[in-house]
Amino acid sequence: MRVTVTLVLDIPDEQVSVKSIEECVREASGRFRSEAWQKWVWAVEEKAQSEHPRGALRVKCWERRSLWTTAGPVGFKRRRFVSVVDDRSLLLFDMRMGLKPWQRTTAAADDLMAEAAADIPGYQMAAKSLGRTWGEQPSAMLVWSAVQRVAKPLLERQTELRRAVFNDGDLPGWERPAPGFLALEVDSTYLPAWRGLGQDHEVHLGMGYTGKGQSGRRRWLEDKTLCVGLGDIQTFGRDFFVAMQERFNVTEVPWGLMTCDGDNRLRQMRREHFHGMVGQLDWAHLGWKFDEAYGPERRERRKQLMGLLYAEKYRSACREVRSDLRKFRTRRSQLRDLISYLEGPGQDLYGARKLVRRGARLPPHMQGSGGIERNIGILIARRMKRRGMGWTKRGASNLLTVRLRLFNHA
């Protein structure tokens, strides 16, 4: 099927300039969009009408319709037909194109608006930005609803994959060759609740990558894949496993390292879903724990104990902290917390070193969680933790789902 749309631009010779051409093309582009759609409407209606016996349909009236497309808003008229046989009312163009009566946007326009909202902090600002391109501004509510429509099938697919793995026993990505090394990092942050109603929402973020690249001062993570979730830690753990299995075939990875801040829930998630991965405690979090325990007045003592840990004298460091518990009575509460941290998550301090001793070739700087901290800032904080922002759990989940798709397919 082919249609021809002719657009004539007329500017007097004495008025031709860059500015006048821009204004003329901008004004004509709006007319071109609607005229092109109108020509397609007529062509589709003629084609659909020719498939019925002559005289089987008669025109009842013309009806207007507006639609937001990737090119901007368009308006056109289409005919309502009446079947002579059974007196049914038919909109042939809508039926042939699959347009719903309530539909105000195309699927591609939904994607465009949802991605704009995921990138630009604020639905109103996203609508204004789109309006500058299209010449007419959509409402902020239309942009918000586009995010909900785009996120819905993505979340449904995530649920289906989780059920297929943990209910039906299917394993996605099993045919994919596993990388020689895989690094996982996990952390969480909080989003403020909408208007302060209820508790803040905990957002878990997981990341997998196969190596680190560097060009000059620029560094990046190779084959980076992110997974995000606002559900409970059990649901997130399953979703994270499914995402890593689908992308990397994690069950067959020979060397793997999983870094976290020592949260017992994250350590339990590793034992349940990533038992082939070696645990690694983030050294930066350990340093912060020592800062809290000893305070600014005992920095030399902190430096001494951290030196013991770097030298892998773990048991000696634990004994020294226990002896300090008896000496520094004013810091007993903080030192007890430090001892619990050292003797619990602290057992994973040397995961990366263990892998190297076994013969694994690891990228540099694998004893910290700087990568996941940075990605929390980029993926979540820059868009969703600005002053005055508040979120419902559903709204935050939908927007993060769209934003995650942009990051994973960038």
ChimeraX attribute file (.defattr): number of C-alpha atoms within 10 A of each C-alpha:
attribute: neighborCount
match mode: 1-to-1
recipient: residues
	/A:1	6
	/A:2	6
	/A:3	11
	/A:4	8
	/A:5	12
	/A:6	9
	/A:7	12
	/A:8	7
	/A:9	10
	/A:10	10
	/A:11	11
	/A:12	7
	/A:13	7
	/A:14	6
	/A:15	10
	/A:16	11
	/A:17	11
	/A:18	9
	/A:19	9
	/A:20	13
	/A:21	15
	/A:22	11
	/A:23	12
	/A:24	14
	/A:25	15
	/A:26	14
	/A:27	13
	/A:28	14
	/A:29	17
	/A:30	18
	/A:31	14
	/A:32	17
	/A:33	18
	/A:34	19
	/A:35	18
	/A:36	17
	/A:37	18
	/A:38	18
	/A:39	16
	/A:40	19
	/A:41	20
	/A:42	16
	/A:43	16
	/A:44	18
	/A:45	19
	/A:46	13
	/A:47	15
	/A:48	14
	/A:49	18
	/A:50	10
	/A:51	8
	/A:52	11
	/A:53	8
	/A:54	9
	/A:55	10
	/A:56	13
	/A:57	19
	/A:58	17
	/A:59	12
	/A:60	13
	/A:61	10
	/A:62	12
	/A:63	11
	/A:64	9
	/A:65	12
	/A:66	14
	/A:67	16
	/A:68	20
	/A:69	19
	/A:70	15
	/A:71	13
	/A:72	21
	/A:73	21
	/A:74	19
	/A:75	16
	/A:76	18
	/A:77	15
	/A:78	18
	/A:79	20
	/A:80	18
	/A:81	21
	/A:82	18
	/A:83	16
	/A:84	12
	/A:85	9
	/A:86	8
	/A:87	11
	/A:88	10
	/A:89	15
	/A:90	17
	/A:91	16
	/A:92	20
	/A:93	22
	/A:94	17
	/A:95	12
	/A:96	12
	/A:97	10
	/A:98	10
	/A:99	14
	/A:100	9
	/A:101	9
	/A:102	6
	/A:103	12
	/A:104	17
	/A:105	20
	/A:106	15
	/A:107	16
	/A:108	14
	/A:109	20
	/A:110	24
	/A:111	20
	/A:112	19
	/A:113	29
	/A:114	27
	/A:115	21
	/A:116	22
	/A:117	27
	/A:118	25
	/A:119	18
	/A:120	16
	/A:121	16
	/A:122	18
	/A:123	22
	/A:124	19
	/A:125	14
	/A:126	24
	/A:127	23
	/A:128	18
	/A:129	17
	/A:130	20
	/A:131	16
	/A:132	10
	/A:133	12
	/A:134	19
	/A:135	15
	/A:136	14
	/A:137	17
	/A:138	20
	/A:139	14
	/A:140	18
	/A:141	12
	/A:142	18
	/A:143	24
	/A:144	22
	/A:145	14
	/A:146	22
	/A:147	28
	/A:148	19
	/A:149	15
	/A:150	22
	/A:151	22
	/A:152	15
	/A:153	11
	/A:154	15
	/A:155	15
	/A:156	11
	/A:157	11
	/A:158	15
	/A:159	13
	/A:160	12
	/A:161	21
	/A:162	22
	/A:163	16
	/A:164	15
	/A:165	16
	/A:166	12
	/A:167	10
	/A:168	10
	/A:169	10
	/A:170	13
	/A:171	17
	/A:172	18
	/A:173	18
	/A:174	16
	/A:175	9
	/A:176	14
	/A:177	12
	/A:178	18
	/A:179	17
	/A:180	15
	/A:181	19
	/A:182	22
	/A:183	20
	/A:184	28
	/A:185	25
	/A:186	27
	/A:187	19
	/A:188	19
	/A:189	15
	/A:190	15
	/A:191	22
	/A:192	21
	/A:193	18
	/A:194	18
	/A:195	11
	/A:196	11
	/A:197	11
	/A:198	10
	/A:199	11
	/A:200	17
	/A:201	19
	/A:202	18
	/A:203	23
	/A:204	22
	/A:205	23
	/A:206	25
	/A:207	22
	/A:208	26
	/A:209	20
	/A:210	19
	/A:211	20
	/A:212	16
	/A:213	11
	/A:214	9
	/A:215	7
	/A:216	5
	/A:217	5
	/A:218	7
	/A:219	10
	/A:220	12
	/A:221	15
	/A:222	12
	/A:223	14
	/A:224	17
	/A:225	20
	/A:226	22
	/A:227	23
	/A:228	24
	/A:229	21
	/A:230	20
	/A:231	16
	/A:232	11
	/A:233	17
	/A:234	14
	/A:235	13
	/A:236	20
	/A:237	25
	/A:238	18
	/A:239	23
	/A:240	27
	/A:241	23
	/A:242	26
	/A:243	25
	/A:244	24
	/A:245	20
	/A:246	17
	/A:247	19
	/A:248	25
	/A:249	21
	/A:250	27
	/A:251	18
	/A:252	16
	/A:253	17
	/A:254	14
	/A:255	21
	/A:256	25
	/A:257	22
	/A:258	28
	/A:259	30
	/A:260	27
	/A:261	22
	/A:262	24
	/A:263	16
	/A:264	12
	/A:265	12
	/A:266	22
	/A:267	21
	/A:268	15
	/A:269	19
	/A:270	22
	/A:271	14
	/A:272	14
	/A:273	15
	/A:274	22
	/A:275	13
	/A:276	18
	/A:277	22
	/A:278	21
	/A:279	26
	/A:280	29
	/A:281	25
	/A:282	24
	/A:283	23
	/A:284	14
	/A:285	15
	/A:286	20
	/A:287	14
	/A:288	11
	/A:289	19
	/A:290	25
	/A:291	18
	/A:292	15
	/A:293	21
	/A:294	21
	/A:295	13
	/A:296	10
	/A:297	9
	/A:298	12
	/A:299	13
	/A:300	11
	/A:301	15
	/A:302	18
	/A:303	14
	/A:304	11
	/A:305	20
	/A:306	19
	/A:307	13
	/A:308	16
	/A:309	19
	/A:310	12
	/A:311	9
	/A:312	14
	/A:313	13
	/A:314	20
	/A:315	13
	/A:316	13
	/A:317	19
	/A:318	20
	/A:319	12
	/A:320	14
	/A:321	22
	/A:322	16
	/A:323	11
	/A:324	16
	/A:325	18
	/A:326	12
	/A:327	11
	/A:328	11
	/A:329	10
	/A:330	11
	/A:331	16
	/A:332	17
	/A:333	11
	/A:334	17
	/A:335	23
	/A:336	15
	/A:337	14
	/A:338	24
	/A:339	20
	/A:340	12
	/A:341	16
	/A:342	22
	/A:343	13
	/A:344	13
	/A:345	20
	/A:346	22
	/A:347	15
	/A:348	21
	/A:349	23
	/A:350	20
	/A:351	20
	/A:352	23
	/A:353	15
	/A:354	14
	/A:355	16
	/A:356	12
	/A:357	9
	/A:358	9
	/A:359	9
	/A:360	16
	/A:361	13
	/A:362	21
	/A:363	14
	/A:364	9
	/A:365	10
	/A:366	21
	/A:367	20
	/A:368	18
	/A:369	23
	/A:370	14
	/A:371	15
	/A:372	22
	/A:373	16
	/A:374	12
	/A:375	16
	/A:376	21
	/A:377	14
	/A:378	13
	/A:379	20
	/A:380	23
	/A:381	15
	/A:382	13
	/A:383	19
	/A:384	23
	/A:385	16
	/A:386	14
	/A:387	6
	/A:388	9
	/A:389	16
	/A:390	20
	/A:391	19
	/A:392	16
	/A:393	18
	/A:394	11
	/A:395	16
	/A:396	20
	/A:397	21
	/A:398	22
	/A:399	23
	/A:400	24
	/A:401	22
	/A:402	24
	/A:403	23
	/A:404	19
	/A:405	16
	/A:406	14
	/A:407	14
	/A:408	12
	/A:409	7
	/A:410	6
